[in-house]
Amino acid sequence: MLRDALGQTYRKVIFLQAILTALSSVAALFIAGTEPAVSALTGGSAVVVGSIAYAVLARESKVSMVSAGRVLTRHLMAEAAKVLLVLTLVLVSLASGWFVAGWLIAAMAVALLGQWLALLIIR
């Protein structure tokens, strides 16, 4: 039962982040054009990919029937992997030179806020 609840929570968070990424990209398209829209899509997608990596690394099947210390270690490692993956994707994107940094970072912030929003509304 716990496994299903965690899996559903991960899916809801990732789904909400994907929706917010798409909305921020559409908003950037209407406000500023194609290049900012692609930048927003890239920034939000980096966050979504990081959340997927976290969900895979911290999934319940990997942590069931073990000590609390092992569970905590698993989640800390998953969070570290998520942060490193997001930073790597963003730095590679910005290193290409054609992305609009403001839109990329704004979409990342919106997608990250989606995680907190999803956790607040999930019961």
C-alpha positions in Angstrom: 0.0 0.0 0.0 2.8 2.4 0.8 4.5 1.6 -2.5 1.4 2.6 -4.4 0.9 5.8 -2.5 4.5 6.9 -3.1 4.3 6.0 -6.8 1.1 8.0 -7.2 2.7 11.0 -5.4 5.7 10.9 -7.7 3.5 10.7 -10.8 1.3 13.6 -9.6 4.4 15.8 -8.9 6.0 15.0 -12.3 2.7 15.5 -14.1 2.1 18.9 -12.5 5.7 19.9 -13.3 5.2 18.9 -16.9 2.0 20.9 -17.2 3.6 24.0 -15.6 6.6 23.6 -18.0 4.3 23.5 -21.0 2.3 26.5 -19.7 5.4 28.6 -19.1 6.7 27.7 -22.6 3.4 28.8 -24.2 3.4 32.0 -22.2 7.0 32.7 -23.3 6.0 32.0 -26.9 3.1 34.5 -26.8 5.1 37.1 -24.8 8.5 37.0 -26.3 8.7 34.6 -29.3 10.2 31.2 -30.2 13.7 31.4 -28.7 12.4 32.3 -25.2 9.8 29.6 -25.5 12.4 26.9 -26.3 14.5 28.3 -23.4 11.5 28.0 -21.1 10.8 24.5 -22.3 14.4 23.5 -21.8 14.5 24.9 -18.2 11.3 23.3 -17.2 12.2 20.0 -18.8 15.5 19.9 -16.9 13.5 20.0 -13.6 11.1 17.3 -14.9 14.0 15.1 -15.8 15.5 15.6 -12.4 12.3 14.7 -10.7 12.0 11.5 -12.8 15.6 10.6 -11.8 14.7 11.2 -8.1 11.6 9.0 -8.4 13.6 6.2 -10.0 16.4 6.3 -7.5 14.1 6.6 -4.4 11.3 4.3 -5.5 9.8 2.2 -2.8 10.9 -1.1 -4.2 14.5 -0.1 -3.5 13.9 0.9 0.1 11.3 -1.5 1.5 12.2 -3.7 4.4 15.4 -1.8 5.3 16.4 0.4 8.2 15.4 4.1 8.4 19.1 5.1 7.9 19.2 3.2 4.6 15.9 4.9 3.5 17.3 8.3 4.4 20.6 7.6 2.6 18.6 6.5 -0.5 16.6 9.7 -0.6 19.6 11.9 0.0 21.5 10.2 -2.8 18.4 10.6 -5.0 18.2 14.3 -4.2 21.9 14.8 -4.9 21.6 13.1 -8.2 18.6 15.2 -9.1 20.4 18.5 -8.3 23.5 17.4 -10.2 21.4 16.3 -13.2 19.4 19.6 -13.3 22.5 21.7 -12.9 24.3 19.8 -15.7 21.4 20.1 -18.1 21.1 23.8 -17.4 24.8 24.6 -17.7 25.0 22.6 -21.0 22.0 24.5 -22.3 23.5 27.9 -21.3 26.9 27.0 -22.7 25.4 26.6 -26.2 25.0 30.4 -26.2 21.6 30.8 -27.8 19.3 30.3 -24.9 17.6 33.1 -23.1 18.8 32.7 -19.6 15.9 34.6 -17.9 13.2 32.5 -19.5 15.1 29.3 -18.8 15.5 30.1 -15.1 12.0 31.4 -14.8 10.6 28.1 -16.2 12.8 26.2 -13.8 11.4 28.2 -10.9 7.8 27.6 -12.0 8.4 23.8 -12.4 10.1 23.7 -9.0 7.2 25.5 -7.4 5.0 22.9 -9.0 6.6 20.3 -6.8 5.6 22.1 -3.6 2.2 22.9 -5.0 1.6 19.2 -5.8 2.8 18.2 -2.3 0.5 20.7 -0.7 -2.6 19.7 -2.6 -2.1 15.9 -2.6 -4.0 14.3 0.2 
